[in-house]
């Protein structure tokens, strides 16, 4: 018997618990299950909704259960989360349908006793739907962590930097689906041509509020099927990622290195700025990701991008002082893209300690590749200072031949000491950090 949308969602949540990425797992599982478009959409909505609201759903389940959460079997708990999300958040799904499906899932998975337990918990939740329990902790950090389903350590970090009001605004944005932003590939055609192609396939199109060659899309369906995408007139790229290329600002005829390039979005945006004239060496550690860069450049008609497998943490002497522009979009915790990848919020704080040393090594190597007078940009999609300001400041302090270079970005503002953080609740973009520096010649460096 083919799996239904709710069962696939439960399986996906179990896979995430084992370390899988929900988006990749769901794409494969939905196809394997043969779900129709409507059921596939429901499955994606449920899985994403549970991941965005898991702590709050667990709070609601605990309030209705006679058993402590840690004693509930993992699959039964995920069944309860799937049903609880429908009851609490999906008005179009009848409560009875959510309850009955969950009871049936529990019966098939672990037997009649589990089914009875699931039925009792969810029936009580339905009865209390109009007057749901609220977190009553006097600790504002714990309260926010439950209400917005973020780990307490992360809420505490945001709170200490932003205060209560802005922290809540940021957490709210993290739980809101992000806009779909497309960059128009002006090497293929104009904005007007891209808009015409998209609207011909009933895609909703709005001009970006401050980026001239960007569009905000809605009702896209499968983006890969769109003519504008297949023909290379557009590529999907969040505003923050596009702004990173703006900050680097490579010019036509220059030589650029993108040290951690895959899947290639920033390299492609830079190629547009360079009018497809010059050279961009775009690197990644893994062969299959290098292939993503290659296929993307081919689709977009970009001839100056040279994909290459390379380990950015290993110094290459042939690249020393060889590039006019170098971009280090470093591997990071991804805290700035939680609204795109909800499972990121469940990382353990301790697991992030290994990242800054890698980031520092990448940046140190990158600095040696910049020619005197050239420009270096360091960026991440995280909002944690030890991966951002601390790494860049450490680099500047250790490399006296680099000076921070202030810059301004449209719709966002200007940097301070060469550094700028894009906060999602302020900019409407992904959370991003961008820092910029210029390499001085030897004489200028000695005179500092």
Secondary structure as the mmCIF struct_conf table of DSSP 4:
data_model
#
loop_
_struct_conf.conf_type_id
_struct_conf.id
_struct_conf.beg_label_comp_id
_struct_conf.beg_label_asym_id
_struct_conf.beg_label_seq_id
_struct_conf.end_label_comp_id
_struct_conf.end_label_asym_id
_struct_conf.end_label_seq_id
HELX_RH_AL_P HELX_RH_AL_P1 UNK A 5 UNK A 17
TURN_TY1_P TURN_TY1_P1 UNK A 18 UNK A 19
HELX_RH_AL_P HELX_RH_AL_P2 UNK A 22 UNK A 33
TURN_TY1_P TURN_TY1_P2 UNK A 34 UNK A 34
HELX_RH_AL_P HELX_RH_AL_P3 UNK A 37 UNK A 64
BEND BEND1 UNK A 66 UNK A 67
HELX_RH_3T_P HELX_RH_3T_P1 UNK A 69 UNK A 71
BEND BEND2 UNK A 72 UNK A 72
HELX_RH_AL_P HELX_RH_AL_P4 UNK A 74 UNK A 89
TURN_TY1_P TURN_TY1_P3 UNK A 91 UNK A 92
BEND BEND3 UNK A 93 UNK A 93
HELX_RH_AL_P HELX_RH_AL_P5 UNK A 95 UNK A 110
HELX_RH_AL_P HELX_RH_AL_P6 UNK A 112 UNK A 127
TURN_TY1_P TURN_TY1_P4 UNK A 128 UNK A 128
HELX_RH_3T_P HELX_RH_3T_P2 UNK A 129 UNK A 131
BEND BEND4 UNK A 138 UNK A 138
HELX_RH_AL_P HELX_RH_AL_P7 UNK A 140 UNK A 148
TURN_TY1_P TURN_TY1_P5 UNK A 149 UNK A 149
HELX_RH_AL_P HELX_RH_AL_P8 UNK A 152 UNK A 162
HELX_RH_AL_P HELX_RH_AL_P9 UNK A 164 UNK A 174
TURN_TY1_P TURN_TY1_P6 UNK A 175 UNK A 175
BEND BEND5 UNK A 176 UNK A 176
HELX_LH_PP_P HELX_LH_PP_P1 UNK A 177 UNK A 179
STRN STRN1 UNK A 180 UNK A 184
TURN_TY1_P TURN_TY1_P7 UNK A 186 UNK A 188
HELX_RH_AL_P HELX_RH_AL_P10 UNK A 191 UNK A 200
TURN_TY1_P TURN_TY1_P8 UNK A 201 UNK A 202
STRN STRN2 UNK A 204 UNK A 207
BEND BEND6 UNK A 209 UNK A 210
TURN_TY1_P TURN_TY1_P9 UNK A 212 UNK A 213
STRN STRN3 UNK A 214 UNK A 218
BEND BEND7 UNK A 219 UNK A 219
BEND BEND8 UNK A 222 UNK A 222
HELX_RH_3T_P HELX_RH_3T_P3 UNK A 223 UNK A 225
HELX_RH_AL_P HELX_RH_AL_P11 UNK A 227 UNK A 230
TURN_TY1_P TURN_TY1_P10 UNK A 231 UNK A 232
BEND BEND9 UNK A 233 UNK A 233
STRN STRN4 UNK A 234 UNK A 236
HELX_RH_AL_P HELX_RH_AL_P12 UNK A 239 UNK A 248
TURN_TY1_P TURN_TY1_P11 UNK A 252 UNK A 253
STRN STRN5 UNK A 255 UNK A 258
TURN_TY1_P TURN_TY1_P12 UNK A 259 UNK A 260
TURN_TY1_P TURN_TY1_P13 UNK A 262 UNK A 263
HELX_RH_AL_P HELX_RH_AL_P13 UNK A 265 UNK A 273
TURN_TY1_P TURN_TY1_P14 UNK A 274 UNK A 276
BEND BEND10 UNK A 278 UNK A 278
STRN STRN6 UNK A 279 UNK A 284
BEND BEND11 UNK A 285 UNK A 286
HELX_RH_AL_P HELX_RH_AL_P14 UNK A 287 UNK A 300
TURN_TY1_P TURN_TY1_P15 UNK A 301 UNK A 301
BEND BEND12 UNK A 304 UNK A 304
STRN STRN7 UNK A 305 UNK A 309
TURN_TY1_P TURN_TY1_P16 UNK A 312 UNK A 313
BEND BEND13 UNK A 314 UNK A 314
HELX_RH_3T_P HELX_RH_3T_P4 UNK A 317 UNK A 319
TURN_TY1_P TURN_TY1_P17 UNK A 320 UNK A 321
STRN STRN8 UNK A 323 UNK A 329
HELX_RH_3T_P HELX_RH_3T_P5 UNK A 335 UNK A 337
TURN_TY1_P TURN_TY1_P18 UNK A 338 UNK A 340
HELX_RH_3T_P HELX_RH_3T_P6 UNK A 342 UNK A 346
BEND BEND14 UNK A 347 UNK A 347
HELX_RH_3T_P HELX_RH_3T_P7 UNK A 349 UNK A 354
HELX_RH_AL_P HELX_RH_AL_P15 UNK A 355 UNK A 369
STRN STRN9 UNK A 370 UNK A 380
BEND BEND15 UNK A 381 UNK A 381
HELX_RH_3T_P HELX_RH_3T_P8 UNK A 385 UNK A 387
TURN_TY1_P TURN_TY1_P19 UNK A 388 UNK A 388
HELX_RH_AL_P HELX_RH_AL_P16 UNK A 389 UNK A 398
TURN_TY1_P TURN_TY1_P20 UNK A 400 UNK A 401
STRN STRN10 UNK A 402 UNK A 404
STRN STRN11 UNK A 408 UNK A 409
TURN_TY1_P TURN_TY1_P21 UNK A 410 UNK A 412
STRN STRN12 UNK A 413 UNK A 414
STRN STRN13 UNK A 416 UNK A 416
TURN_TY1_P TURN_TY1_P22 UNK A 417 UNK A 418
STRN STRN14 UNK A 419 UNK A 422
HELX_RH_AL_P HELX_RH_AL_P17 UNK A 424 UNK A 427
BEND BEND16 UNK A 428 UNK A 429
STRN STRN15 UNK A 432 UNK A 439
HELX_LH_PP_P HELX_LH_PP_P2 UNK A 440 UNK A 441
HELX_RH_AL_P HELX_RH_AL_P18 UNK A 442 UNK A 446
TURN_TY1_P TURN_TY1_P23 UNK A 447 UNK A 447
#
